[in-house]
Amino acid sequence: MVFVYGNGCINMPSFAHEVKDELARVKNVSKCCNFTELTAMLRIGATINDSRIDFINTNAAVARKVLKLIKAIYNDIHTEVAVIRNKKFRTFNRYVVRIFLTSETKSLFNALNNNSLPRESCCRCAYFRGMFMAGGSINKPESKYHLEIVVHSKSNAKAVLKNLQKMGFPFRLFERQDNFVVYIKEGDTICDLLYMMKADRAAERFEVAQNLKEVRAQVNRIVNCETANLQKSIDAAHRQIKDINLIMKQKVDLVYELKLTAETRLKYPEASIPELAAKLFMSTSGLKHRFERIHKIASNLKTICTL
């Protein structure tokens, strides 16, 4: 049965929405993975009472995946599907998949109380994939790295956190209003998680964005370093010219090599030390030593003038 409420509107899909669409098309290799993925989705995204389970999600592909998994595991099962549209706000439709308790689905109801981590590696991938489709979100890779899973129960959130840490992923937990959020902010780990969930297209886009960020950061570091070095050269040249002008004003006779250095600096005021050293056919360290001598002479002149 299908029910539709209210008036809908068009929303542009986010990166998280695109990832979930891709994950919803992933086919499990075994029945145990189907069951693990289904229970993970229901544990995160469903409300449960004694007679039924209501799975609610804003992604139509995810809702279809829940329904498809139920049909694949149970031969004859009573389900209802509802689409709830929001009249006032520009939000996504909400899709509700309702599962009723029968003798056949009793095992599913019992499994939802078991928060232990699956032993098989394939089931662990299905476990995380199901949780992410039901309550996960991820920032677009061009912005800050952030992947999270929203869990309504504190005990359930702690169990999820413990299981993910057992899998080797350094997730953390914080409380947001009435919900609990299990999250991670490490770009490389998020990329590994996308590959683990078999969201290969999203993972490739994430890797490309990561590489672009690294290149841009490296370029910025180089530019900043060159800018800083250029500013140092400008400041040093300004100080050297100031010293030379003071010496010339006081009509101090310099030895030949210092006089040649002073004349060359005044002739090329914007030249760097290496450029100036090349013009004088000497080493940069030798030229720096000459400017130190000139600066010492200028400092002594300043001292005498203040007396």
Secondary structure, 3 states (H helix, E strand, C coil): CEEEECCCCCCCCCHHHHHHHHHHCCCCCCHHHHHHHHHHHHHHHEEECCCEEEEEECCHHHHHHHHHHHHHHCCCCCEEEEEECCCCCCCCCEEEEEEECCCCCHHHHHHCCCCCCCCCHHHHHHHHHHHHHHHEEECCCCCCCCEEEEECCHHHHHHHHHHHHHCCCCCEEEEECCEEEEEECCHHHHHHHHHHCCCHHHHHHHHHHHHHHHHHHHHHHHHHHHHHHHHHHHHHHHHHHHHHHHHHHCCCCCCHHHHHHHHHHHHCCCCCHHHHHHHCCCCHHHHHHHHHHHHHHHHHHHHHHHC
